[in-house]
Amino acid sequence: MPNIYFQEKYPSMHGFIDPPTPITKTNLKWWNSITMQYNPELGKGEEPSPYVKKHRAGGTAKACPAIADAISHGYVMYSGIDLYFDATTEDIKAQRVIDVPMDDKGNYILYRNDAWQTNDILHTPVGFHPQTFKLDPMYAVRTDPGYSVIITSLFYRDDLPWRFMDAIVDTDSFTIYDHISFWVRDGFKGVIKQGTPMFQVIPFKREAFNMVMEPFNYDKYLAQANGVSSTFTQGYKKHFWKRKIFK
């Protein structure tokens, strides 16, 4: 099993900040609160609507292993300190708990990007302020040879007041020591508390791929469809799904 390594950059804060963890060990209250909405005679959940009753067991997106895999894939990194933002005006205000200039180029946990670094290059997501910031996750990241990582916002959490810039880093040759850039939602004013899950780190093996166009295989499609439909619930998970392990 390959390793992913997290290096503590601020040993003096050991015990005060949350180290990275597998997302499966994170308290995903919002996800756990969603019902699978199965027919009570077939599984857990609420009574389905008449339309859903016609369509086998009527599972919601919670019942889809592909969505669950995305949400639980990789590791989560947390905010090491309290962060304050006020994006209710054109000139967004931001502050970390220790009073330092936001434009200081020193080794600080939070600071602004210059506008020319992102504004004319990357499209600002709808609903977010064009001013971007860099956050030091307080842990460096590296991987075994042949492995890189995807850095991305938490999947399916478009309701959060921040969004990180998606990135891929070859962490076997370049350890991530630096800050990760993100946007703040327009109109947000408040504190992001220490220990808040901020973004996902997903390791993957680098391999060369060759694209091949081939005829549609109807027999294989039919076999897969029959496999999925052969049980009232979780046909894909029972017959095709493979467990992903992050320790």
C-alpha positions in Angstrom: 0.0 0.0 0.0 1.5 3.4 -1.0 1.9 6.2 1.6 0.9 9.8 1.7 2.9 11.9 4.2 1.8 14.9 6.1 4.6 17.0 7.7 3.8 19.2 10.7 5.1 22.7 9.9 4.3 24.3 13.2 5.4 21.9 16.0 4.8 24.6 18.6 1.1 24.3 17.8 1.0 20.5 18.2 -2.2 19.5 20.0 -3.9 22.8 19.2 -4.6 22.3 15.5 -6.4 19.3 13.8 -4.1 17.1 11.7 -5.3 15.8 8.3 -7.5 12.8 8.5 -9.2 10.4 6.1 -12.5 11.9 5.2 -14.2 8.7 6.3 -13.2 9.7 9.8 -14.7 13.2 9.5 -18.1 13.9 11.1 -20.1 14.5 7.9 -23.3 15.5 9.6 -24.9 16.9 6.4 -24.3 13.6 4.6 -25.3 11.4 7.5 -28.6 13.3 7.8 -29.8 12.5 4.3 -32.2 9.6 3.9 -31.8 6.9 1.3 -35.6 7.0 0.9 -36.1 3.3 0.3 -39.4 1.6 0.5 -39.7 0.6 4.2 -40.5 -3.0 3.2 -37.2 -3.2 1.4 -34.8 -1.1 3.4 -34.3 2.0 5.6 -35.9 5.4 4.9 -39.0 7.3 4.3 -42.1 6.2 2.3 -41.3 7.0 -1.4 -43.6 9.1 -3.5 -45.9 7.3 -6.0 -43.5 8.1 -8.8 -40.6 6.6 -6.8 -42.6 3.5 -5.9 -42.8 2.7 -9.6 -39.0 2.8 -10.0 -37.9 -0.2 -7.9 -36.8 0.8 -4.4 -36.6 4.5 -5.0 -33.2 5.2 -3.6 -32.0 8.9 -3.4 -28.5 10.1 -4.3 -27.4 9.0 -0.8 -27.9 5.4 -2.1 -25.5 6.0 -5.0 -22.0 4.5 -4.2 -20.4 6.6 -6.9 -21.5 9.8 -5.1 -20.6 8.4 -1.7 -17.1 7.5 -3.1 -16.5 11.1 -4.2 -17.5 12.5 -0.9 -15.4 10.1 1.1 -12.3 9.9 -1.2 -8.9 10.9 0.1 -8.1 13.1 3.1 -9.4 16.4 4.5 -7.3 19.3 5.7 -8.6 21.7 8.3 -8.3 25.4 9.2 -5.5 25.6 11.7 -6.8 28.8 13.2 -9.9 31.0 13.3 -10.2 33.1 10.2 -12.5 36.2 9.7 -13.9 37.5 6.4 -16.2 40.3 5.5 -17.2 40.1 1.8 -20.1 42.5 2.1 -18.3 45.3 0.4 -16.2 45.7 -2.7 -13.0 45.8 -0.7 -13.1 42.4 1.1 -11.7 42.4 4.7 -9.9 39.4 6.1 -8.1 38.7 9.3 -6.3 35.9 11.1 -6.2 35.8 14.9 -2.7 37.4 15.1 -2.7 41.0 13.7 -0.3 40.9 10.7 -0.5 43.0 7.5 -2.4 41.1 4.8 0.1 42.0 2.1 3.1 40.9 4.1 5.2 38.4 2.1 6.4 36.5 5.2 5.5 33.0 6.3 1.9 33.8 7.4 -1.1 31.5 7.5 -3.4 33.8 5.4 -2.6 36.5 2.9 -4.1 37.9 -0.3 -3.2 37.1 -3.9 -2.4 40.1 -6.1 -5.3 40.7 -8.5 -3.0 40.1 -11.6 -2.3 36.6 -10.3 -5.8 35.3 -10.8 -8.4 37.9 -11.9 -7.6 38.1 -15.6 -6.7 34.4 -15.8 -9.2 32.3 -13.8 -12.9 32.8 -14.0 -14.3 33.8 -10.6 -17.1 31.3 -9.7 -20.6 32.8 -9.7 -21.4 34.2 -6.3 -17.8 34.6 -5.2 -15.7 37.7 -4.6 -12.9 38.2 -7.2 -10.3 38.8 -4.5 -8.5 35.5 -3.8 -6.6 34.4 -0.7 -3.9 31.9 0.1 -4.2 29.6 3.2 -1.4 27.7 4.8 -2.9 24.3 5.8 -0.1 24.1 8.3 0.9 20.6 7.1 3.1 19.8 4.1 2.1 17.0 1.8 4.2 14.5 -0.2 3.7 11.0 -1.7 5.6 7.9 -2.7 7.2 7.8 -6.1 4.8 7.7 -9.0 1.9 9.4 -7.1 0.4 12.9 -7.3 -2.5 14.5 -5.5 -5.6 16.4 -6.5 -6.5 19.4 -4.3 -10.1 20.3 -4.5 -13.0 21.8 -2.5 -15.1 19.4 -0.5 -17.3 17.6 -3.0 -21.0 18.6 -3.0 -20.5 21.5 -0.6 -21.2 24.4 -2.9 -23.1 26.0 0.1 -19.8 26.7 1.9 -18.5 30.3 2.0 -15.2 29.4 0.3 -14.1 27.5 -2.8 -10.5 26.3 -3.4 -8.8 26.4 -6.7 -8.6 22.9 -8.2 -5.0 21.7 -8.6 -2.8 18.7 -9.3 0.6 18.5 -7.8 3.3 15.9 -8.4 4.0 15.5 -4.7 6.5 12.7 -5.1 9.0 15.2 -6.5 7.6 18.4 -5.1 6.4 18.5 -1.5 3.5 21.0 -1.0 4.9 23.4 1.6 3.1 26.5 0.3 -0.3 28.1 0.5 -3.5 26.9 -1.2 -5.6 29.6 -3.0 -9.3 30.1 -2.6 -12.3 32.4 -3.2 -14.7 33.8 -0.5 -18.4 33.9 -1.2 -19.8 37.4 -1.9 -21.8 38.7 1.0 -20.2 36.3 3.6 -19.3 37.9 6.9 -18.2 35.8 9.8 -15.6 33.5 11.3 -14.4 30.2 9.9 -13.6 28.4 13.1 -10.4 26.5 13.9 -10.8 22.9 13.0 -13.3 23.5 10.1 -12.8 21.0 7.2 -11.5 23.1 4.3 -10.5 21.0 1.3 -9.8 17.5 0.0 -6.5 15.9 -0.9 -6.8 12.9 -3.2 -3.7 10.9 -4.0 -3.6 9.0 -7.3 -1.1 7.0 -9.3 0.3 8.6 -12.5 0.0 6.4 -15.5 0.1 7.0 -19.3 -3.3 6.5 -21.0 -4.1 5.9 -24.6 -7.5 6.9 -25.9 -9.2 4.2 -28.0 -12.5 4.5 -29.9 -14.5 1.3 -30.0 -18.0 0.1 -30.9 -20.7 0.1 -28.2 -20.9 -3.3 -26.6 -24.6 -3.9 -26.1 -24.2 -7.3 -24.6 -22.0 -6.0 -21.9 -24.3 -3.1 -21.3 -27.3 -5.5 -20.9 -25.3 -7.7 -18.5 -24.4 -4.7 -16.4 -28.0 -3.4 -16.4 -29.3 -6.8 -15.4 -26.8 -7.0 -12.6 -27.8 -3.6 -11.2 -31.5 -4.6 -11.6 -31.2 -8.0 -10.0 -31.6 -6.7 -6.5 -34.2 -4.3 -5.0 -31.4 -2.1 -3.7 -27.7 -1.5 -4.2 -27.2 -3.7 -7.2 -24.2 -1.7 -8.4 -22.6 -1.8 -5.0 -23.2 -5.6 -4.6 -21.9 -6.7 -8.0 -19.5 -4.0 -9.4 -18.3 -1.6 -6.7 -14.7 -1.8 -5.3 -13.8 -0.6 -1.8 -11.4 2.3 -1.6 -9.2 2.4 1.5 -7.6 5.5 3.0 -5.8 5.1 6.4 
